[in-house]
Amino acid sequence: MPKLKTKSSAKKRFQLTGSGKVKRHHAYHSHILTKKTNKRKRNLGYSATIASADEKRVKQLILS
């Protein structure tokens, strides 16, 4: 059976940590930033981890 290809869209959006968790970026940080507070914009810049309910599906896309 041939190797399975990683989904390019998932490769660009997610990253695996050393402990096996999946990192993601926040949405709503690309435009219409004038009405958002500095605190909100700052917190959107940081990365977050994927919800445990979605972790299995996302890992399958990255590691396939």
Number of C-alpha atoms within 10 A of each C-alpha: 3 4 6 9 10 13 14 10 10 15 14 10 11 18 18 15 10 7 6 10 15 21 16 17 16 13 8 13 15 10 7 8 12 8 7 13 9 11 8 12 16 11 12 16 14 10 11 13 16 16 12 10 8 10 15 12 10 18 17 12 17 20 13 11
